[in-house]
Amino acid sequence: RRVAAARLAPSDAGGRVAAAAPPLAPGYKYMARLCLELPESPPNVEVGTFLAELSLYGGDSGEAAADGPPVTALDAVQAATPPAPPAMLFASARPFVLRYRSPQVRWLGNLFFMLPLVLGLLEEKQTHCAPLADELHNRRDHPVLEMRVALSSCSLQVYSATLHLRTSFGVVAALMHTWFFTTAAVGVTLLMLMYWLLVLVFELR
C-alpha cells in the first residue's frame, strides 16, 4: 500500500513548519476527483484492478484559552502531553484498472504511431480520472487538517497523480461563479426595473 499525504494546516511545533497545501475554506462543500497517469507496463497489467482511497483527518478548531506558562502541576502535565492524532472525518475508495488492449491492437497502434513514439512525442500510458467524493463538508468546528491518498498496490507504477478539489456551490452561487458578468448584468437590470416600477406605482397613486 502506497500513501501520499498533504497537510492543510501548520504543524503544532510553534507553527514553524508551513502547510504543504492551502487550507480549505471552512463551511463549504467540495468535490474530490483523482487523476492517475499510468504506463502500460507489464507490472501494471498484472496488478489489474486496484483501489484508490481518500481519507480526511481533522480536529477541533478551538484555541487555547490563555497563553503563558502553566500555573498548576496539572497544567504542566497537560502541556507536556503530545497532542492527540487527528481524527478521521471522511473515507472513500474507488476502483481503477487499465483499459485492456490485446497484443495485436497494441502492435498495430505502436506501428501506426511509431515515429511519435520514437521521438518521445507520445507515450504508452493511460490517464484515468474518477470522483472520490461528491460532497466533502469542511465543517467549521472540525476543519480538515490533512488529506491522504492511498493506492492498494505497492507494485503499481504511476507517472503522476493529481487530486482535484472543486467547491460545490448552490444553484445561484454556481451561476454567479460561472457566469459572473452575465449574472451581474441581469441583476443590475432587474434592480433597475424594480426601481422604475416602484417609481411608477408611487406616481400613479
Secondary structure as the mmCIF struct_conf table of DSSP 4:
data_model
#
loop_
_struct_conf.conf_type_id
_struct_conf.id
_struct_conf.beg_label_comp_id
_struct_conf.beg_label_asym_id
_struct_conf.beg_label_seq_id
_struct_conf.end_label_comp_id
_struct_conf.end_label_asym_id
_struct_conf.end_label_seq_id
STRN STRN1 ARG A 2 ARG A 7
BEND BEND1 ALA A 9 ALA A 9
TURN_TY1_P TURN_TY1_P1 ASP A 12 GLY A 15
BEND BEND2 VAL A 17 VAL A 17
HELX_LH_PP_P HELX_LH_PP_P1 ALA A 18 ALA A 19
BEND BEND3 ALA A 20 ALA A 21
HELX_LH_PP_P HELX_LH_PP_P2 PRO A 22 ALA A 25
TURN_TY1_P TURN_TY1_P2 PRO A 26 GLY A 27
STRN STRN2 LYS A 29 PRO A 39
HELX_RH_AL_P HELX_RH_AL_P1 PRO A 42 VAL A 47
BEND BEND4 THR A 49 THR A 49
STRN STRN3 PHE A 50 GLY A 58
BEND BEND5 ALA A 65 ALA A 65
BEND BEND6 GLY A 68 PRO A 69
BEND BEND7 THR A 72 THR A 72
HELX_RH_AL_P HELX_RH_AL_P2 ALA A 73 ALA A 80
BEND BEND8 THR A 81 THR A 81
HELX_LH_PP_P HELX_LH_PP_P3 PRO A 82 PRO A 86
STRN STRN4 ALA A 87 PHE A 96
HELX_LH_PP_P HELX_LH_PP_P4 LEU A 98 TYR A 100
HELX_RH_AL_P HELX_RH_AL_P3 PRO A 103 PHE A 112
TURN_TY1_P TURN_TY1_P3 PHE A 113 PHE A 113
HELX_RH_AL_P HELX_RH_AL_P4 MET A 114 LEU A 119
TURN_TY1_P TURN_TY1_P4 GLY A 120 GLY A 120
BEND BEND9 LEU A 121 LEU A 122
BEND BEND10 GLU A 124 GLU A 124
STRN STRN5 LYS A 125 HIS A 137
BEND BEND11 ARG A 140 HIS A 142
STRN STRN6 VAL A 144 LEU A 151
BEND BEND12 SER A 152 SER A 152
BEND BEND13 CYS A 154 SER A 155
BEND BEND14 TYR A 159 TYR A 159
STRN STRN7 SER A 160 SER A 168
HELX_RH_AL_P HELX_RH_AL_P5 VAL A 171 THR A 178
BEND BEND15 TRP A 179 TRP A 179
HELX_RH_AL_P HELX_RH_AL_P6 PHE A 180 LEU A 204
#
